[in-house]
């Protein structure tokens, strides 16, 4: 019978310090192994799906020379960050477990996943900002600083996350308990503002699109000299409604779970509750995994990105069908080989 969270917390009291290390009781070790197995069961399938989907989109962009431009290079950077986040996904929930690690292992286990997560978030903000300017100010789109200084833009989205994630390394050995101030700064100073900026830009784009659609319908009615909505206007309204529903469902499915997980973690910190619970592990796996799906949704929705993959699948299917047809049309009588 596996120990519950209360038993796990009681096991923490059974740890005694001995010769500079920790002697962990068998019950606590069993509970820790159970927690780690739960993390792997949830995250490994999700991580594999994220990595494979990103590889498909990356190959699609790489194989199409028409997509070799600055906006798609930014999206490639986002896909690489998302794929790295998929690789680190099984290790992010493990950061909340009380494990005995060496100093160097502890730094790698905490800095590396946090860096990839923050780099993914900064790349996502950059991609949304680049597309936001394309809609809001199309006249100055080609003269954006990020198009003229692509290397600098990449440095901005990758270097600051690495610097911030490495901050604990400058004072880790002097902290007996990991400071909550660092977590508050990351959540309310970086993560939450980035999510709000993405949501604000998306809402602004939808609002502008709605206004442009109304102008098109108004001009169409003026040309047709009719008061009733035509079939073209109804198709435009239906298309906008589908777009609005898709954006809303994407936000609910990808962002809301992470926001719930983030505030649950903050609540645990405020009430000083240990986070080694099944609820915390499930929320962390689902929350971070769902947010990592956002670039996949953006990429798979673009037919240009997925066209090479579909062509390859079509060739494989045609080749397989041709082999089956040949075998059916040319049956071999095995009994002939006996007489020969």
VOGU-3710 file (C-alpha; in Angstrom, 3 decimals, decimal comma):
1> xxxxxxxxxx> 0,000/0,000/0,000  1,540/3,312/-1,078  1,919/6,038/1,554  -0,277/9,080/1,196  0,926/12,689/1,366  0,546/12,850/5,179  2,735/9,790/5,603  5,225/11,308/3,206  5,435/14,486/5,285  5,909/12,417/8,413
11> xxxxxxxxxx> 8,753/10,604/6,720  10,558/13,905/6,302  10,925/13,998/10,079  12,638/10,615/9,990  15,563/11,974/7,987  18,610/12,464/10,176  21,811/14,214/9,266  24,789/11,894/9,312  28,360/12,645/8,166  27,264/15,574/6,001
21> xxxxxxxxxx> 24,612/13,529/4,184  21,027/12,435/4,685  20,013/8,982/5,805  16,601/8,446/4,211  14,158/5,990/5,702  12,836/3,157/3,478  9,274/4,499/3,661  10,357/7,923/2,481  12,467/6,414/-0,307  9,485/4,350/-1,462
31> xxxxxxxxxx> 7,252/7,442/-1,471  9,831/9,432/-3,433  10,158/6,674/-6,032  6,360/6,537/-6,359  6,254/10,291/-6,950  8,976/10,075/-9,604  7,206/7,208/-11,375  3,990/9,247/-11,451  5,865/12,153/-13,029  7,329/9,915/-15,749
41> xxxxxxxxxx> 3,989/8,227/-16,465  2,334/11,588/-17,114  5,132/13,513/-18,804  6,911/10,983/-21,040  3,991/10,485/-23,515  3,301/14,218/-23,557  6,987/15,027/-23,969  7,330/12,562/-26,847  4,323/14,073/-28,639  5,695/17,605/-28,250
51> xxxxxxxxxx> 9,124/16,633/-29,586  7,759/14,727/-32,606  5,250/17,445/-33,536  7,917/20,139/-33,363  10,271/18,049/-35,501  7,554/17,697/-38,150  6,997/21,464/-38,273  10,731/22,224/-38,252  11,297/19,860/-41,188  8,333/21,423/-42,982
61> xxxxxxxxxx> 9,827/24,905/-42,709  13,327/23,691/-43,597  12,165/21,867/-46,731  10,183/24,824/-48,120  12,501/27,554/-49,426  9,627/30,014/-49,650  9,455/29,943/-45,849  13,114/30,912/-45,395  12,532/34,449/-44,118  12,912/36,335/-40,856
71> xxxxxxxxxx> 9,378/35,761/-39,457  9,693/32,011/-39,952  13,190/32,057/-38,454  11,649/33,513/-35,305  9,084/30,740/-35,380  11,882/28,188/-35,832  13,540/29,589/-32,716  10,242/29,150/-30,885  9,929/25,565/-32,113  13,460/24,759/-30,957
81> xxxxxxxxxx> 12,699/26,247/-27,539  9,436/24,311/-27,393  11,170/21,074/-28,354  13,780/21,670/-25,641  10,949/22,322/-23,197  9,482/18,977/-24,232  12,830/17,342/-23,477  12,973/19,023/-20,056  9,284/18,459/-19,291  9,812/15,279/-17,206
91> xxxxxxxxxx> 12,394/17,087/-15,070  10,387/20,236/-14,266  7,935/18,544/-11,830  10,899/16,773/-10,206  12,189/20,182/-9,106  9,486/20,220/-6,436  10,528/16,888/-4,905  12,865/16,726/-1,922  15,712/14,705/-3,381  19,278/14,281/-2,183
101> xxxxxxxxxx> 21,497/15,766/-4,904  25,049/16,978/-5,077  25,758/20,679/-5,540  26,483/20,399/-9,279  23,548/18,061/-9,906  21,257/20,399/-8,004  22,338/23,343/-10,151  21,756/21,426/-13,389  18,420/19,994/-12,226  17,074/23,457/-11,380
111> xxxxxxxxxx> 18,809/25,874/-13,764  18,519/23,910/-17,019  14,711/23,270/-16,993  13,982/26,791/-15,748  16,155/28,313/-18,476  14,420/26,325/-21,225  10,995/27,245/-19,886  11,790/30,981/-19,721  13,428/30,862/-23,171  10,301/29,212/-24,564
121> xxxxxxxxxx> 8,130/31,934/-23,018  10,306/34,787/-24,319  10,330/33,277/-27,831  6,556/32,977/-27,688  6,230/36,663/-26,761  8,588/37,632/-29,598  6,603/35,642/-32,188  3,297/37,132/-31,013  4,784/40,638/-31,050  6,138/40,205/-34,582
131> xxxxxxxxxx> 2,750/39,045/-35,871  0,976/41,715/-33,824  2,952/44,493/-35,546  2,171/42,905/-38,918  -1,558/43,424/-38,250  -1,527/46,675/-36,285  1,123/48,596/-38,243  1,709/46,859/-41,588  3,415/49,910/-43,156  6,314/49,744/-40,718
141> xxxxxxxxxx> 6,397/45,955/-40,514  9,341/45,462/-42,883  11,393/48,109/-41,061  11,132/46,508/-37,623  14,368/46,436/-35,645  14,053/42,665/-35,193  14,095/42,174/-38,971  17,179/44,361/-39,387  18,988/42,913/-36,372  17,933/39,284/-36,277
151> xxxxxxxxxx> 20,961/38,106/-34,287  20,321/40,730/-31,616  16,681/39,657/-31,365  17,723/36,029/-30,875  20,194/37,102/-28,207  17,432/38,998/-26,394  15,089/35,995/-26,264  17,771/33,494/-25,182  20,348/35,338/-23,050  18,124/36,976/-20,361
161> xxxxxxxxxx> 16,351/33,675/-19,515  19,740/32,015/-19,052  20,946/34,882/-16,863  17,840/34,866/-14,674  17,769/31,078/-14,350  21,433/31,141/-13,310  20,896/33,634/-10,477  20,509/30,908/-7,803  23,970/29,627/-8,692  25,531/32,814/-7,328
171> xxxxxxxxxx> 24,240/32,185/-3,807  22,897/28,644/-3,734  25,449/27,315/-1,246  24,631/30,107/1,213  20,878/29,455/1,213  19,682/26,779/3,580  16,162/27,211/2,171  15,409/28,289/-1,382  14,155/31,920/-1,161  10,528/32,540/-2,022
181> xxxxxxxxxx> 11,444/36,005/-3,317  13,095/34,442/-6,375  9,922/32,469/-7,141  7,685/35,518/-6,649  9,931/37,548/-8,954  9,799/34,901/-11,674  6,039/34,363/-11,453  4,807/37,949/-11,060  7,729/39,715/-12,709  8,262/37,527/-15,776
191> xxxxxxxxxx> 5,777/34,721/-16,372  2,449/36,393/-15,572  3,277/39,672/-17,412  4,347/37,653/-20,470  1,056/35,751/-20,482  -0,923/38,983/-20,086  1,036/40,600/-22,933  0,300/37,637/-25,221  -3,394/37,706/-24,272  -3,542/41,485/-24,809
201> xxxxxxxxxx> -1,936/41,309/-28,256  -4,216/38,441/-29,281  -7,308/40,339/-28,119  -6,177/43,479/-29,933  -5,663/41,543/-33,177  -9,133/40,007/-32,893  -10,634/43,453/-32,265  -8,893/44,925/-35,324  -9,964/41,954/-37,430  -13,562/42,443/-36,329
211> xxxxxxxxxx> -13,451/46,120/-37,332  -11,939/45,339/-40,731  -14,568/42,697/-41,349  -17,343/45,204/-40,552  -15,808/47,688/-43,007  -15,687/45,028/-45,717  -19,322/44,108/-45,121  -20,323/47,788/-45,177  -18,564/48,362/-48,494  -20,062/45,195/-49,912
221> xxxxxxxxxx> -23,565/46,337/-49,001  -22,910/49,750/-50,526  -21,860/48,150/-53,805  -24,744/45,683/-53,829  -27,180/48,356/-52,567  -28,897/45,929/-50,274  -29,702/45,908/-46,583  -29,645/42,162/-46,036  -26,468/40,233/-45,414  -25,235/38,378/-48,477
231> xxxxxxxxxx> -23,759/34,898/-48,559  -20,258/36,356/-48,619  -20,927/38,370/-45,456  -22,312/35,311/-43,731  -19,196/33,357/-44,680  -17,010/36,143/-43,286  -18,968/36,192/-40,038  -18,808/32,410/-39,789  -15,061/32,428/-40,415  -14,503/35,083/-37,751
241> xxxxxxxxxx> -16,667/33,147/-35,307  -14,634/30,000/-35,916  -11,425/31,948/-35,384  -12,747/33,427/-32,135  -13,851/30,011/-30,885  -10,488/28,468/-31,808  -8,569/31,202/-29,966  -10,826/30,908/-26,920  -10,522/27,117/-26,775  -6,749/27,341/-27,211
251> xxxxxxxxxx> -6,508/29,782/-24,311  -8,729/27,640/-22,103  -6,918/24,408/-22,954  -3,333/25,702/-22,977  -3,125/28,667/-20,620  -5,780/28,148/-17,948  -4,246/24,867/-16,620  -0,879/26,559/-16,230  -2,405/29,604/-14,511  -4,168/27,279/-12,075
261> xxxxxxxxxx> -0,947/25,382/-11,405  1,009/28,606/-10,931  -1,385/30,028/-8,347  -1,642/26,688/-6,535  2,150/26,727/-6,163  2,021/30,272/-4,796  -0,694/29,207/-2,351  1,537/26,344/-1,168  4,351/28,825/-0,581  2,142/31,247/1,345
271> xxxxxxxxxx> 0,729/28,620/3,705  4,162/26,920/3,898  2,876/23,529/2,752  5,134/20,849/1,315  4,634/20,455/-2,423  5,382/16,723/-2,609  1,773/15,794/-3,222  0,051/14,005/-6,052  -2,102/17,077/-6,729  0,938/19,280/-7,194
281> xxxxxxxxxx> 2,630/16,771/-9,505  -0,444/16,329/-11,704  -1,032/20,091/-11,933  2,600/20,783/-12,803  2,724/18,103/-15,517  -0,558/19,133/-17,115  -0,018/22,876/-16,680  3,455/23,090/-18,203  2,672/20,452/-20,824  -0,481/22,243/-21,980
291> xxxxxxxxxx> 1,386/25,531/-22,354  4,038/23,817/-24,472  1,288/22,828/-26,925  0,736/26,469/-28,024  3,479/26,510/-30,722  2,216/23,177/-32,007  -1,252/24,679/-32,466  0,224/27,676/-34,305  2,376/25,449/-36,504  -0,091/22,703/-37,336
301> xxxxxxxxxx> -2,725/25,315/-38,250  -0,475/26,535/-41,094  -0,707/24,252/-44,120  2,638/25,483/-45,465  4,404/24,121/-42,403  2,798/20,692/-42,577  2,685/20,272/-46,375  6,048/18,411/-46,665  5,008/15,973/-43,945  1,681/15,307/-45,671
311> xxxxxxxxxx> 3,443/14,776/-49,001  5,826/12,295/-47,406  2,948/10,415/-45,797  1,126/10,410/-49,140  4,167/8,906/-50,891  4,543/6,237/-48,234  0,860/5,379/-48,447  0,949/5,216/-52,261  4,059/3,025/-52,155  2,470/0,705/-49,633
321> xxxxxxxxxx> -0,757/0,531/-51,660  1,208/-0,209/-54,838  3,001/-3,106/-53,172  -0,282/-4,557/-51,980  -1,787/-4,233/-55,475  1,227/-5,985/-57,031  0,938/-8,883/-54,623  -2,775/-9,222/-55,318  -2,378/-9,032/-59,100  0,593/-11,458/-59,238
331> xxxxxxxxxx> -0,178/-14,345/-56,867  2,555/-16,940/-56,446  1,679/-20,579/-56,297  4,026/-21,955/-53,695  3,292/-25,521/-54,831  5,152/-24,884/-58,107  8,425/-24,569/-56,227  7,939/-28,073/-54,878  7,685/-29,660/-58,325  10,550/-27,578/-59,704
//
